[in-house]
Amino acid sequence: MTDSQDLDPRIRTVLAEHARLSRDAASLSSTDDLYQAGMTSHASVNVMLALEAEFDVEFPDTMLKRSVFDSIASIRAALTDLVGA
C-alpha cells in the first residue's frame, strides 16, 4: 500500500479533472470541504468513478455518502481502508 504522500497527489489529480471545483485542487488543504470548494453531488459521482479507476477499487454501498467525499483526508482514509482490506 502506498502512503498518504503518494495518495494525495493522485487524489488531487482526480479532483482537478472531475470535481469541477471553483478553486485549484492543488491549493486545497487536506481538510478543506470539497463541496464548499464547488463540487456538486453530480461531480462527486464522477470523482468516485475516477477514484475507482485510478486506484482499482470499488466503493461499497456503505461508503456512498457525502462524508466520505467531503475532503481529501476523508477520501484518503476511505481509499486506505479499501486498498488495505
Biopython code that builds the backbone (N, CA, C, O; Angstrom):
import numpy as np
from Bio.PDB.StructureBuilder import StructureBuilder

atoms = [
    (1, "MET", "N", (0.845, -1.196, 0.000)),
    (1, "MET", "CA", (0.000, 0.000, 0.000)),
    (1, "MET", "C", (0.880, 1.245, 0.000)),
    (1, "MET", "O", (1.879, 1.312, 0.716)),
    (2, "THR", "N", (0.508, 2.201, -0.788)),
    (2, "THR", "CA", (1.236, 3.467, -0.817)),
    (2, "THR", "C", (0.819, 4.316, 0.369)),
    (2, "THR", "O", (-0.287, 4.165, 0.888)),
    (3, "ASP", "N", (1.696, 5.203, 0.797)),
    (3, "ASP", "CA", (1.354, 6.056, 1.938)),
    (3, "ASP", "C", (0.634, 7.317, 1.470)),
    (3, "ASP", "O", (0.439, 7.523, 0.272)),
    (4, "SER", "N", (0.245, 8.153, 2.420)),
    (4, "SER", "CA", (-0.567, 9.319, 2.084)),
    (4, "SER", "C", (0.168, 10.298, 1.180)),
    (4, "SER", "O", (-0.463, 11.033, 0.420)),
    (5, "GLN", "N", (1.503, 10.315, 1.256)),
    (5, "GLN", "CA", (2.242, 11.218, 0.379)),
    (5, "GLN", "C", (2.080, 10.795, -1.083)),
    (5, "GLN", "O", (2.122, 11.634, -1.983)),
    (6, "ASP", "N", (1.895, 9.499, -1.318)),
    (6, "ASP", "CA", (1.644, 9.022, -2.676)),
    (6, "ASP", "C", (0.179, 9.199, -3.065)),
    (6, "ASP", "O", (-0.127, 9.496, -4.220)),
    (7, "LEU", "N", (-0.715, 9.020, -2.115)),
    (7, "LEU", "CA", (-2.148, 9.099, -2.404)),
    (7, "LEU", "C", (-2.597, 10.520, -2.713)),
    (7, "LEU", "O", (-3.334, 10.741, -3.674)),
    (8, "ASP", "N", (-2.162, 11.484, -1.912)),
    (8, "ASP", "CA", (-2.683, 12.843, -2.059)),
    (8, "ASP", "C", (-2.511, 13.433, -3.457)),
    (8, "ASP", "O", (-3.470, 13.994, -3.987)),
    (9, "PRO", "N", (-1.335, 13.334, -4.079)),
    (9, "PRO", "CA", (-1.224, 13.903, -5.433)),
    (9, "PRO", "C", (-2.163, 13.223, -6.436)),
    (9, "PRO", "O", (-2.706, 13.875, -7.328)),
    (10, "ARG", "N", (-2.345, 11.930, -6.282)),
    (10, "ARG", "CA", (-3.258, 11.207, -7.190)),
    (10, "ARG", "C", (-4.705, 11.619, -6.938)),
    (10, "ARG", "O", (-5.480, 11.781, -7.881)),
    (11, "ILE", "N", (-5.069, 11.790, -5.671)),
    (11, "ILE", "CA", (-6.423, 12.252, -5.338)),
    (11, "ILE", "C", (-6.633, 13.662, -5.900)),
    (11, "ILE", "O", (-7.673, 13.948, -6.494)),
    (12, "ARG", "N", (-5.651, 14.531, -5.713)),
    (12, "ARG", "CA", (-5.768, 15.907, -6.220)),
    (12, "ARG", "C", (-5.897, 15.935, -7.746)),
    (12, "ARG", "O", (-6.635, 16.762, -8.282)),
    (13, "THR", "N", (-5.196, 15.052, -8.448)),
    (13, "THR", "CA", (-5.311, 14.980, -9.901)),
    (13, "THR", "C", (-6.720, 14.584, -10.308)),
    (13, "THR", "O", (-7.300, 15.174, -11.219)),
    (14, "VAL", "N", (-7.270, 13.579, -9.628)),
    (14, "VAL", "CA", (-8.649, 13.166, -9.904)),
    (14, "VAL", "C", (-9.611, 14.330, -9.642)),
    (14, "VAL", "O", (-10.513, 14.591, -10.439)),
    (15, "LEU", "N", (-9.412, 15.020, -8.527)),
    (15, "LEU", "CA", (-10.278, 16.153, -8.192)),
    (15, "LEU", "C", (-10.168, 17.257, -9.245)),
    (15, "LEU", "O", (-11.175, 17.835, -9.654)),
    (16, "ALA", "N", (-8.949, 17.543, -9.676)),
    (16, "ALA", "CA", (-8.754, 18.601, -10.677)),
    (16, "ALA", "C", (-9.464, 18.257, -11.977)),
    (16, "ALA", "O", (-9.985, 19.142, -12.656)),
    (17, "GLU", "N", (-9.487, 16.975, -12.324)),
    (17, "GLU", "CA", (-10.073, 16.553, -13.597)),
    (17, "GLU", "C", (-11.578, 16.329, -13.525)),
    (17, "GLU", "O", (-12.257, 16.458, -14.543)),
    (18, "HIS", "N", (-12.121, 15.997, -12.356)),
    (18, "HIS", "CA", (-13.517, 15.551, -12.291)),
    (18, "HIS", "C", (-14.414, 16.291, -11.311)),
    (18, "HIS", "O", (-15.636, 16.180, -11.415)),
    (19, "ALA", "N", (-13.860, 17.043, -10.361)),
    (19, "ALA", "CA", (-14.701, 17.612, -9.294)),
    (19, "ALA", "C", (-15.340, 18.947, -9.665)),
    (19, "ALA", "O", (-16.266, 19.394, -8.987)),
    (20, "ARG", "N", (-14.863, 19.589, -10.727)),
    (20, "ARG", "CA", (-15.390, 20.897, -11.141)),
    (20, "ARG", "C", (-15.339, 21.902, -9.998)),
    (20, "ARG", "O", (-16.307, 22.614, -9.733)),
    (21, "LEU", "N", (-14.192, 21.946, -9.326)),
    (21, "LEU", "CA", (-14.019, 22.851, -8.198)),
    (21, "LEU", "C", (-13.851, 24.286, -8.679)),
    (21, "LEU", "O", (-13.369, 24.536, -9.783)),
    (22, "SER", "N", (-14.260, 25.222, -7.826)),
    (22, "SER", "CA", (-14.069, 26.635, -8.138)),
    (22, "SER", "C", (-12.667, 27.096, -7.785)),
    (22, "SER", "O", (-12.270, 28.207, -8.135)),
    (23, "ARG", "N", (-11.909, 26.244, -7.090)),
    (23, "ARG", "CA", (-10.520, 26.534, -6.721)),
    (23, "ARG", "C", (-9.631, 25.416, -7.249)),
    (23, "ARG", "O", (-10.094, 24.304, -7.500)),
    (24, "ASP", "N", (-8.360, 25.725, -7.413)),
    (24, "ASP", "CA", (-7.388, 24.738, -7.851)),
    (24, "ASP", "C", (-7.245, 23.663, -6.771)),
    (24, "ASP", "O", (-7.038, 23.983, -5.601)),
    (25, "ALA", "N", (-7.353, 22.408, -7.156)),
    (25, "ALA", "CA", (-7.255, 21.311, -6.196)),
    (25, "ALA", "C", (-5.909, 21.323, -5.469)),
    (25, "ALA", "O", (-5.820, 20.895, -4.318)),
    (26, "ALA", "N", (-4.880, 21.806, -6.128)),
    (26, "ALA", "CA", (-3.547, 21.847, -5.501)),
    (26, "ALA", "C", (-3.486, 22.864, -4.361)),
    (26, "ALA", "O", (-2.623, 22.765, -3.488)),
    (27, "SER", "N", (-4.393, 23.837, -4.365)),
    (27, "SER", "CA", (-4.369, 24.877, -3.329)),
    (27, "SER", "C", (-5.186, 24.500, -2.095)),
    (27, "SER", "O", (-5.161, 25.223, -1.099)),
    (28, "LEU", "N", (-5.895, 23.403, -2.144)),
    (28, "LEU", "CA", (-6.742, 22.995, -1.025)),
    (28, "LEU", "C", (-5.930, 22.285, 0.053)),
    (28, "LEU", "O", (-4.989, 21.551, -0.247)),
    (29, "SER", "N", (-6.300, 22.509, 1.299)),
    (29, "SER", "CA", (-5.696, 21.715, 2.371)),
    (29, "SER", "C", (-6.395, 20.359, 2.375)),
    (29, "SER", "O", (-7.457, 20.196, 1.775)),
    (30, "SER", "N", (-5.801, 19.408, 3.045)),
    (30, "SER", "CA", (-6.392, 18.066, 3.033)),
    (30, "SER", "C", (-7.729, 18.011, 3.768)),
    (30, "SER", "O", (-8.489, 17.058, 3.599)),
    (31, "THR", "N", (-8.021, 19.029, 4.582)),
    (31, "THR", "CA", (-9.279, 19.026, 5.334)),
    (31, "THR", "C", (-10.313, 20.013, 4.800)),
    (31, "THR", "O", (-11.412, 20.103, 5.347)),
    (32, "ASP", "N", (-9.984, 20.751, 3.749)),
    (32, "ASP", "CA", (-10.963, 21.687, 3.172)),
    (32, "ASP", "C", (-12.183, 20.930, 2.660)),
    (32, "ASP", "O", (-12.060, 19.834, 2.113)),
    (33, "ASP", "N", (-13.352, 21.518, 2.841)),
    (33, "ASP", "CA", (-14.606, 20.927, 2.388)),
    (33, "ASP", "C", (-14.699, 21.062, 0.869)),
    (33, "ASP", "O", (-14.748, 22.173, 0.340)),
    (34, "LEU", "N", (-14.725, 19.932, 0.178)),
    (34, "LEU", "CA", (-14.752, 19.950, -1.291)),
    (34, "LEU", "C", (-16.083, 20.477, -1.824)),
    (34, "LEU", "O", (-16.135, 21.056, -2.909)),
    (35, "TYR", "N", (-17.154, 20.275, -1.064)),
    (35, "TYR", "CA", (-18.454, 20.792, -1.506)),
    (35, "TYR", "C", (-18.472, 22.323, -1.408)),
    (35, "TYR", "O", (-19.033, 22.996, -2.273)),
    (36, "GLN", "N", (-17.856, 22.870, -0.353)),
    (36, "GLN", "CA", (-17.754, 24.323, -0.246)),
    (36, "GLN", "C", (-16.839, 24.886, -1.331)),
    (36, "GLN", "O", (-16.969, 26.047, -1.718)),
    (37, "ALA", "N", (-15.909, 24.055, -1.821)),
    (37, "ALA", "CA", (-14.996, 24.476, -2.883)),
    (37, "ALA", "C", (-15.623, 24.328, -4.272)),
    (37, "ALA", "O", (-14.961, 24.561, -5.284)),
    (38, "GLY", "N", (-16.902, 23.938, -4.314)),
    (38, "GLY", "CA", (-17.628, 23.943, -5.575)),
    (38, "GLY", "C", (-18.044, 22.597, -6.125)),
    (38, "GLY", "O", (-18.715, 22.549, -7.156)),
    (39, "MET", "N", (-17.676, 21.501, -5.482)),
    (39, "MET", "CA", (-18.062, 20.187, -6.002)),
    (39, "MET", "C", (-19.548, 19.947, -5.761)),
    (39, "MET", "O", (-20.042, 20.148, -4.652)),
    (40, "THR", "N", (-20.247, 19.524, -6.783)),
    (40, "THR", "CA", (-21.667, 19.190, -6.666)),
    (40, "THR", "C", (-21.818, 17.699, -6.396)),
    (40, "THR", "O", (-20.857, 16.938, -6.507)),
    (41, "SER", "N", (-23.019, 17.291, -6.045)),
    (41, "SER", "CA", (-23.246, 15.864, -5.817)),
    (41, "SER", "C", (-23.046, 15.081, -7.111)),
    (41, "SER", "O", (-22.566, 13.948, -7.078)),
    (42, "HIS", "N", (-23.406, 15.668, -8.245)),
    (42, "HIS", "CA", (-23.175, 15.008, -9.534)),
    (42, "HIS", "C", (-21.679, 14.840, -9.791)),
    (42, "HIS", "O", (-21.231, 13.777, -10.222)),
    (43, "ALA", "N", (-20.918, 15.888, -9.525)),
    (43, "ALA", "CA", (-19.468, 15.812, -9.715)),
    (43, "ALA", "C", (-18.852, 14.797, -8.760)),
    (43, "ALA", "O", (-17.864, 14.149, -9.106)),
    (44, "SER", "N", (-19.418, 14.648, -7.564)),
    (44, "SER", "CA", (-18.860, 13.687, -6.609)),
    (44, "SER", "C", (-18.993, 12.255, -7.126)),
    (44, "SER", "O", (-18.144, 11.410, -6.842)),
    (45, "VAL", "N", (-20.050, 11.983, -7.879)),
    (45, "VAL", "CA", (-20.203, 10.660, -8.503)),
    (45, "VAL", "C", (-19.094, 10.450, -9.528)),
    (45, "VAL", "O", (-18.504, 9.371, -9.591)),
    (46, "ASN", "N", (-18.807, 11.474, -10.332)),
    (46, "ASN", "CA", (-17.721, 11.375, -11.305)),
    (46, "ASN", "C", (-16.377, 11.182, -10.604)),
    (46, "ASN", "O", (-15.534, 10.416, -11.072)),
    (47, "VAL", "N", (-16.178, 11.876, -9.485)),
    (47, "VAL", "CA", (-14.957, 11.722, -8.703)),
    (47, "VAL", "C", (-14.853, 10.290, -8.190)),
    (47, "VAL", "O", (-13.791, 9.674, -8.282)),
    (48, "MET", "N", (-15.935, 9.762, -7.655)),
    (48, "MET", "CA", (-15.928, 8.396, -7.145)),
    (48, "MET", "C", (-15.543, 7.406, -8.233)),
    (48, "MET", "O", (-14.703, 6.534, -8.012)),
    (49, "LEU", "N", (-16.150, 7.534, -9.404)),
    (49, "LEU", "CA", (-15.846, 6.623, -10.513)),
    (49, "LEU", "C", (-14.390, 6.754, -10.950)),
    (49, "LEU", "O", (-13.733, 5.755, -11.243)),
    (50, "ALA", "N", (-13.893, 7.977, -10.994)),
    (50, "ALA", "CA", (-12.496, 8.201, -11.386)),
    (50, "ALA", "C", (-11.539, 7.642, -10.338)),
    (50, "ALA", "O", (-10.495, 7.090, -10.686)),
    (51, "LEU", "N", (-11.886, 7.780, -9.050)),
    (51, "LEU", "CA", (-11.057, 7.204, -7.990)),
    (51, "LEU", "C", (-11.036, 5.682, -8.085)),
    (51, "LEU", "O", (-9.992, 5.056, -7.899)),
    (52, "GLU", "N", (-12.192, 5.090, -8.376)),
    (52, "GLU", "CA", (-12.241, 3.636, -8.531)),
    (52, "GLU", "C", (-11.319, 3.185, -9.656)),
    (52, "GLU", "O", (-10.618, 2.182, -9.522)),
    (53, "ALA", "N", (-11.314, 3.915, -10.756)),
    (53, "ALA", "CA", (-10.443, 3.569, -11.886)),
    (53, "ALA", "C", (-8.977, 3.809, -11.547)),
    (53, "ALA", "O", (-8.124, 2.980, -11.863)),
    (54, "GLU", "N", (-8.679, 4.928, -10.911)),
    (54, "GLU", "CA", (-7.297, 5.290, -10.592)),
    (54, "GLU", "C", (-6.660, 4.307, -9.607)),
    (54, "GLU", "O", (-5.492, 3.945, -9.748)),
    (55, "PHE", "N", (-7.440, 3.881, -8.608)),
    (55, "PHE", "CA", (-6.878, 3.046, -7.537)),
    (55, "PHE", "C", (-7.310, 1.583, -7.637)),
    (55, "PHE", "O", (-6.969, 0.781, -6.768)),
    (56, "ASP", "N", (-8.050, 1.230, -8.677)),
    (56, "ASP", "CA", (-8.507, -0.140, -8.898)),
    (56, "ASP", "C", (-9.225, -0.694, -7.666)),
    (56, "ASP", "O", (-8.902, -1.768, -7.160)),
    (57, "VAL", "N", (-10.208, 0.080, -7.205)),
    (57, "VAL", "CA", (-11.029, -0.313, -6.057)),
    (57, "VAL", "C", (-12.497, -0.103, -6.427)),
    (57, "VAL", "O", (-12.815, 0.495, -7.455)),
    (58, "GLU", "N", (-13.373, -0.604, -5.574)),
    (58, "GLU", "CA", (-14.803, -0.329, -5.715)),
    (58, "GLU", "C", (-15.334, 0.117, -4.365)),
    (58, "GLU", "O", (-15.175, -0.575, -3.359)),
    (59, "PHE", "N", (-15.971, 1.291, -4.357)),
    (59, "PHE", "CA", (-16.549, 1.789, -3.110)),
    (59, "PHE", "C", (-17.817, 1.000, -2.793)),
    (59, "PHE", "O", (-18.734, 0.967, -3.614)),
    (60, "PRO", "N", (-17.891, 0.360, -1.617)),
    (60, "PRO", "CA", (-19.112, -0.362, -1.248)),
    (60, "PRO", "C", (-20.239, 0.620, -0.924)),
    (60, "PRO", "O", (-20.000, 1.794, -0.643)),
    (61, "ASP", "N", (-21.455, 0.116, -0.970)),
    (61, "ASP", "CA", (-22.623, 0.962, -0.697)),
    (61, "ASP", "C", (-22.492, 1.706, 0.627)),
    (61, "ASP", "O", (-22.964, 2.837, 0.746)),
    (62, "THR", "N", (-21.863, 1.093, 1.617)),
    (62, "THR", "CA", (-21.735, 1.729, 2.930)),
    (62, "THR", "C", (-20.862, 2.984, 2.888)),
    (62, "THR", "O", (-20.922, 3.814, 3.795)),
    (63, "MET", "N", (-20.051, 3.123, 1.831)),
    (63, "MET", "CA", (-19.189, 4.301, 1.712)),
    (63, "MET", "C", (-19.773, 5.366, 0.772)),
    (63, "MET", "O", (-19.169, 6.421, 0.578)),
    (64, "LEU", "N", (-20.922, 5.095, 0.204)),
    (64, "LEU", "CA", (-21.500, 6.042, -0.750)),
    (64, "LEU", "C", (-22.301, 7.107, -0.017)),
    (64, "LEU", "O", (-23.529, 7.153, -0.084)),
    (65, "LYS", "N", (-21.562, 7.962, 0.686)),
    (65, "LYS", "CA", (-22.192, 9.060, 1.411)),
    (65, "LYS", "C", (-21.299, 10.288, 1.333)),
    (65, "LYS", "O", (-20.091, 10.201, 1.113)),
    (66, "ARG", "N", (-21.925, 11.405, 1.518)),
    (66, "ARG", "CA", (-21.240, 12.687, 1.362)),
    (66, "ARG", "C", (-19.966, 12.791, 2.201)),
    (66, "ARG", "O", (-18.954, 13.318, 1.737)),
    (67, "SER", "N", (-20.019, 12.292, 3.426)),
    (67, "SER", "CA", (-18.879, 12.452, 4.335)),
    (67, "SER", "C", (-17.612, 11.768, 3.829)),
    (67, "SER", "O", (-16.508, 12.195, 4.167)),
    (68, "VAL", "N", (-17.751, 10.719, 3.030)),
    (68, "VAL", "CA", (-16.573, 10.016, 2.500)),
    (68, "VAL", "C", (-15.846, 10.876, 1.473)),
    (68, "VAL", "O", (-14.633, 10.756, 1.305)),
    (69, "PHE", "N", (-16.586, 11.741, 0.788)),
    (69, "PHE", "CA", (-16.020, 12.515, -0.319)),
    (69, "PHE", "C", (-15.924, 14.010, -0.024)),
    (69, "PHE", "O", (-15.752, 14.808, -0.946)),
    (70, "ASP", "N", (-16.033, 14.403, 1.256)),
    (70, "ASP", "CA", (-16.077, 15.839, 1.536)),
    (70, "ASP", "C", (-14.715, 16.488, 1.735)),
    (70, "ASP", "O", (-14.633, 17.710, 1.860)),
    (71, "SER", "N", (-13.639, 15.695, 1.769)),
    (71, "SER", "CA", (-12.299, 16.287, 1.867)),
    (71, "SER", "C", (-11.270, 15.298, 1.324)),
    (71, "SER", "O", (-11.548, 14.108, 1.173)),
    (72, "ILE", "N", (-10.100, 15.807, 1.041)),
    (72, "ILE", "CA", (-9.017, 14.937, 0.583)),
    (72, "ILE", "C", (-8.676, 13.934, 1.686)),
    (72, "ILE", "O", (-8.414, 12.765, 1.403)),
    (73, "ALA", "N", (-8.680, 14.385, 2.936)),
    (73, "ALA", "CA", (-8.369, 13.492, 4.059)),
    (73, "ALA", "C", (-9.385, 12.356, 4.172)),
    (73, "ALA", "O", (-9.002, 11.213, 4.420)),
    (74, "SER", "N", (-10.667, 12.653, 3.995)),
    (74, "SER", "CA", (-11.678, 11.600, 4.113)),
    (74, "SER", "C", (-11.598, 10.635, 2.931)),
    (74, "SER", "O", (-11.812, 9.435, 3.101)),
    (75, "ILE", "N", (-11.295, 11.141, 1.746)),
    (75, "ILE", "CA", (-11.104, 10.270, 0.581)),
    (75, "ILE", "C", (-9.887, 9.366, 0.816)),
    (75, "ILE", "O", (-9.940, 8.164, 0.554)),
    (76, "ARG", "N", (-8.792, 9.955, 1.311)),
    (76, "ARG", "CA", (-7.585, 9.169, 1.593)),
    (76, "ARG", "C", (-7.888, 8.048, 2.589)),
    (76, "ARG", "O", (-7.464, 6.908, 2.398)),
    (77, "ALA", "N", (-8.624, 8.382, 3.652)),
    (77, "ALA", "CA", (-8.959, 7.371, 4.673)),
    (77, "ALA", "C", (-9.779, 6.234, 4.059)),
    (77, "ALA", "O", (-9.535, 5.064, 4.352)),
    (78, "ALA", "N", (-10.747, 6.574, 3.211)),
    (78, "ALA", "CA", (-11.569, 5.553, 2.568)),
    (78, "ALA", "C", (-10.728, 4.683, 1.643)),
    (78, "ALA", "O", (-10.863, 3.459, 1.640)),
    (79, "LEU", "N", (-9.859, 5.315, 0.859)),
    (79, "LEU", "CA", (-9.004, 4.541, -0.055)),
    (79, "LEU", "C", (-8.039, 3.643, 0.721)),
    (79, "LEU", "O", (-7.776, 2.513, 0.308)),
    (80, "THR", "N", (-7.518, 4.133, 1.827)),
    (80, "THR", "CA", (-6.614, 3.345, 2.649)),
    (80, "THR", "C", (-7.336, 2.109, 3.177)),
    (80, "THR", "O", (-6.775, 1.013, 3.192)),
    (81, "ASP", "N", (-8.591, 2.291, 3.612)),
    (81, "ASP", "CA", (-9.397, 1.161, 4.074)),
    (81, "ASP", "C", (-9.630, 0.159, 2.944)),
    (81, "ASP", "O", (-9.502, -1.049, 3.147)),
    (82, "LEU", "N", (-9.972, 0.656, 1.761)),
    (82, "LEU", "CA", (-10.288, -0.213, 0.635)),
    (82, "LEU", "C", (-9.068, -0.975, 0.123)),
    (82, "LEU", "O", (-9.146, -2.176, -0.135)),
    (83, "VAL", "N", (-7.967, -0.293, -0.019)),
    (83, "VAL", "CA", (-6.775, -0.926, -0.562)),
    (83, "VAL", "C", (-6.131, -1.836, 0.467)),
    (83, "VAL", "O", (-5.518, -2.849, 0.128)),
    (84, "GLY", "N", (-6.279, -1.461, 1.730)),
    (84, "GLY", "CA", (-5.712, -2.272, 2.791)),
    (84, "GLY", "C", (-6.531, -3.516, 3.115)),
    (84, "GLY", "O", (-6.036, -4.447, 3.752)),
    (85, "ALA", "N", (-7.781, -3.525, 2.675)),
    (85, "ALA", "CA", (-8.681, -4.626, 3.003)),
    (85, "ALA", "C", (-8.335, -5.888, 2.227)),
    (85, "ALA", "O", (-8.998, -6.913, 2.387)),
]
sb = StructureBuilder()
sb.init_structure("model")
sb.init_model(0)
sb.init_chain("A")
sb.init_seg("    ")
for serial, (resi, resn, name, xyz) in enumerate(atoms, 1):
    if name == "N":
        sb.init_residue(resn, " ", resi, " ")
    sb.init_atom(name, np.array(xyz, "f"), 0.0, 1.0, " ", f" {name:<3s}", serial, name[0])
structure = sb.get_structure()
